[in-house]
């Protein structure tokens, strides 16, 4: 964390952020909230979103005890593939269409992020037809996901964002403590103001992405976790 400018009214700092993290409340992770927070502190993360599969309990727990801001998120399994909601107040039900899911996220004044939109090795990637239908209401696109198997998946995501004027993030999609902090989105944050959907989008406009992929073998670990749980 680096301080950039200090005055009586404004404190601007650079922070490492990650907007796609899973905990034990996802079926493919064993990572406890305590261990997750400790690892984030060690890796210097100053803002995170916990986005468990169809669950917000872990994010709510972390928000109460973390020494840094935690955004309540959820990676929602829609009928058309996965979408992520950020700044949620309530659980978004799974199984609805992408369009219906976006409507519910927006009703909570949340942000819609598209996770790994071109990773064809994942079963629950959002369909291109559904993505085209909701793209105007999308707020953020994951420009780099450390778990994407092919570099081309990240490249296509960046192109999609550029073509549609959407900000991008670099996320770990962590399911284990090992992955936390390997990549991140560096933001300029004004500590004199609360982090809101609007302020986050403004900060993402000048963000820097730090990218570092993990081995595709990490997917084996999450598959085994599903079997164990």
C-alpha positions in Angstrom: 0.0 0.0 0.0 1.5 3.3 -1.1 0.5 6.8 0.0 0.3 9.2 -3.0 -1.0 12.5 -1.7 -2.0 13.8 1.7 -3.9 16.9 2.6 -6.4 18.0 5.3 -9.3 16.6 3.4 -7.9 14.0 1.0 -5.7 10.9 1.4 -5.1 9.1 -1.9 -3.4 5.7 -1.6 -2.6 2.9 -4.1 -4.0 -0.4 -3.0 -3.9 -3.9 -4.3 -7.4 -5.3 -4.9 -8.9 -8.6 -6.0 -12.6 -8.9 -7.0 -12.9 -12.6 -7.4 -12.1 -14.8 -4.4 -13.7 -17.9 -3.0 -13.9 -19.3 0.5 -15.1 -22.5 2.1 -18.7 -21.4 1.4 -18.0 -22.4 -2.2 -18.3 -26.2 -2.9 -14.8 -26.2 -4.5 -12.9 -24.4 -1.8 -11.7 -25.3 1.7 -10.3 -21.8 2.5 -11.6 -20.5 5.9 -12.4 -16.9 6.3 -9.8 -16.4 9.0 -7.1 -18.0 6.8 -8.2 -16.0 3.8 -8.0 -12.7 5.6 -4.6 -13.5 7.1 -3.2 -14.4 3.7 -4.6 -11.2 2.2 -2.8 -9.2 4.9 0.5 -11.0 4.2 0.2 -10.4 0.5 -0.7 -6.7 1.0 -4.2 -6.7 -0.4 -6.2 -3.7 0.7 -9.6 -4.3 -0.9 -11.2 -7.6 -1.9 -14.5 -9.0 -3.0 -15.5 -12.5 -1.8 -17.6 -14.1 -4.5 -18.6 -17.5 -3.5 -20.7 -19.7 -5.7 -24.3 -18.9 -5.0 -23.5 -17.8 -1.4 -22.7 -14.5 0.4 -22.2 -15.8 4.0 -18.5 -15.8 3.7 -18.3 -12.3 2.4 -20.6 -11.1 5.2 -18.4 -12.8 7.8 -15.2 -11.3 6.3 -16.7 -7.9 6.1 -17.2 -7.9 9.9 -13.7 -8.9 10.9 -11.3 -7.9 8.1 -8.9 -5.0 8.7 -9.6 -3.8 5.2 -12.7 -3.2 3.1 -14.5 -6.3 1.9 -17.1 -6.1 -0.9 -20.0 -8.6 -0.6 -20.1 -10.5 -3.9 -21.5 -13.7 -5.4 -20.7 -15.7 -8.4 -24.2 -16.6 -9.5 -25.0 -19.7 -11.6 -27.5 -18.4 -14.0 -29.4 -20.5 -16.6 -27.0 -18.9 -19.2 -23.8 -19.3 -17.3 -22.0 -17.5 -14.5 -22.3 -13.8 -13.6 -20.8 -12.0 -10.6 -22.7 -9.5 -8.5 -20.7 -7.0 -6.3 -21.9 -4.7 -3.5 -24.8 -7.1 -2.7 -27.2 -6.8 0.3 -29.0 -10.1 -0.3 -28.4 -13.4 -1.9 -29.1 -13.5 -5.7 -31.0 -16.8 -6.5 -29.3 -19.2 -8.9 -31.0 -20.7 -12.0 -32.5 -17.5 -13.4 -31.7 -16.2 -16.8 -28.7 -13.8 -17.2 -31.1 -11.0 -17.9 -33.2 -11.7 -14.8 -30.0 -12.0 -12.7 -28.7 -8.7 -13.8 -32.0 -7.1 -12.9 -31.8 -8.4 -9.4 -28.2 -7.3 -8.9 -29.1 -3.8 -10.2 -32.1 -3.7 -7.8 -29.6 -3.9 -5.0 -27.6 -1.1 -6.5 -24.9 -3.7 -7.2 -22.4 -4.0 -10.0 -22.4 -6.7 -12.6 -19.1 -8.3 -13.5 -18.5 -10.9 -16.1 -16.2 -13.7 -14.9 -13.8 -15.5 -17.4 -16.1 -14.9 -20.4 -14.0 -16.8 -22.9 -12.5 -19.7 -20.9 -14.0 -22.6 -22.9 -12.5 -25.1 -20.5 -15.1 -24.2 -17.8 -18.6 -25.5 -17.9 -20.4 -22.5 -16.6 -19.0 -19.7 -18.8 -21.8 -17.4 -19.9 -23.1 -18.0 -23.4 -22.1 -15.5 -26.0 -25.8 -15.0 -26.9 -26.7 -14.2 -23.3 -23.7 -11.9 -23.0 -24.6 -10.0 -26.1 -28.1 -9.5 -24.6 -26.9 -8.0 -21.3 -23.7 -6.3 -22.4 -25.2 -2.8 -22.1 -25.9 -3.5 -18.4 -22.6 -5.0 -17.6 -20.3 -2.8 -15.4 -17.0 -4.7 -15.3 -15.3 -7.5 -17.4 -12.6 -9.6 -16.0 -9.7 -8.7 -18.4 -7.4 -11.2 -16.7 -8.4 -14.2 -14.7 -5.4 -16.2 -13.4 -7.2 -19.5 -13.7 -7.9 -19.1 -17.4 -6.2 -21.9 -19.2 -5.4 -20.1 -22.4 -3.9 -16.6 -22.8 -6.3 -16.0 -25.7 -9.2 -16.2 -23.2 -7.9 -13.1 -21.4 -7.0 -11.4 -24.6 -10.6 -11.8 -25.9 -12.0 -10.5 -22.6 -9.8 -7.3 -22.9 -11.0 -6.8 -26.5 -14.6 -7.2 -25.5 -14.2 -4.6 -22.8 -12.5 -2.2 -25.1 -15.1 -2.6 -27.8 -17.9 -1.9 -25.3 -16.2 0.7 -23.1 -16.2 -1.4 -19.9 -13.5 -1.3 -17.2 -11.5 -4.4 -16.6 -10.0 -6.2 -13.6 -7.2 -8.6 -12.9 -8.4 -11.3 -10.6 -7.0 -14.5 -9.0 -10.3 -16.4 -8.8 -8.7 -17.9 -5.8 -10.0 -21.0 -4.2 -6.8 -21.6 -2.1 -4.5 -19.4 0.0 -1.7 -20.1 -2.4 -3.4 -18.2 -5.2 -4.2 -15.0 -3.2 -2.1 -12.0 -4.2 -0.5 -13.7 -7.3 -2.2 -11.1 -9.4 -4.2 -8.0 -8.6 -5.8 -4.7 -9.7 -4.0 -1.6 -8.4 -6.4 1.2 -7.6 -6.1 4.8 -6.5 -8.5 5.1 -3.5 -9.5 8.2 -1.6 -9.6 7.1 2.1 -11.7 10.1 3.0 -14.6 8.6 1.1 -16.4 5.2 1.4 -15.9 2.7 -1.4 -19.1 2.6 -3.3 -20.1 1.1 -6.7 -19.7 4.6 -8.3 -16.3 5.3 -6.7 -15.0 1.8 -7.6 -16.0 2.3 -11.3 -14.2 5.6 -11.3 -11.1 4.1 -9.8 -11.1 1.3 -12.3 -10.9 3.8 -15.1 -7.2 4.5 -14.1 -6.4 1.1 -12.7 -3.2 -0.9 -13.4 -3.5 -4.7 -13.9 -0.8 -7.0 -12.6 -1.1 -10.4 -14.2 0.3 -13.8 -13.1 -1.3 -17.0 -14.2 -1.5 -20.2 -12.1 -0.9 -23.7 -13.5 -3.9 -25.4 -15.0 -3.3 -28.1 -12.5 -4.9 -25.9 -9.9 -8.3 -27.0 -11.4 -7.5 -30.5 -10.3 -7.3 -29.3 -6.7 -10.7 -27.7 -6.9 -12.2 -30.8 -8.5 -10.8 -33.0 -5.7 -12.2 -30.5 -3.2 -15.7 -30.9 -4.6 -15.4 -34.7 -4.2 -14.1 -34.4 -0.7 -16.9 -32.0 0.4 
